Every structure is written in C-alpha cells, then in structure tokens.
C-alpha cells in the first residue's frame, strides 16, 4: 500500500452531507411557496416606488403652497421637490438594505 493522499469524494467528506441537506431544505421551502418570489418582487417594486414618490410629491406640493402664499426671491418648489426626492431615495435604500440583511440572516440560519 502507498501513503498517497486520498482525493475528497462525497463518500469520505463529512461536510458534503450537510451541504446537500441544507440545499435540499432550501429547495423544499422554495417549492412550498412557489409564488412568493414573484409576489415578493412585485411588492418590493411597489414599496420602493411609493417610498420615493410620496415624499417627492409632498415636497413639491409644499413648495407650490409656499411659493403661492409666501412669494420671495427664491422658488421653494424645486428645492422641496429635490429634498423630497432625496428623502424618498434614502428611505428606499434603507428599506432595501434591511430586507437584504434579513434575507442574508435567514440564509445563514438555514446553513447553520
């Protein structure tokens, strides 16, 4: 007999069975909720759209009101529209970051 190293195969790799088990569990969970991915994506698009649109429109409306009732040298409409857009984009970014973190934590919990 020779003392050559044995190449890792599924038969002699203890971590392989765990990896297969995790992947099988994930696949079974996905099969139980097949439409969740589509509806989750549609919901996220809607949430992102509204979280940007509402502050932008509110900023523009407040700017128009201020320009109408308190005219001055500077126009408030454009400034508050941009401010609303900035707030909306920041809100959408934070929401996406939190959702991504929750999905990553769930995936790590499934792997453990």
Secondary structure as the mmCIF struct_conf table of DSSP 4:
data_model
#
loop_
_struct_conf.conf_type_id
_struct_conf.id
_struct_conf.beg_label_comp_id
_struct_conf.beg_label_asym_id
_struct_conf.beg_label_seq_id
_struct_conf.end_label_comp_id
_struct_conf.end_label_asym_id
_struct_conf.end_label_seq_id
HELX_LH_PP_P HELX_LH_PP_P1 UNK A 4 UNK A 8
HELX_RH_3T_P HELX_RH_3T_P1 UNK A 10 UNK A 12
HELX_RH_AL_P HELX_RH_AL_P1 UNK A 14 UNK A 32
TURN_TY1_P TURN_TY1_P1 UNK A 33 UNK A 35
HELX_RH_AL_P HELX_RH_AL_P2 UNK A 36 UNK A 69
BEND BEND1 UNK A 70 UNK A 70
BEND BEND2 UNK A 73 UNK A 74
HELX_RH_AL_P HELX_RH_AL_P3 UNK A 76 UNK A 111
#
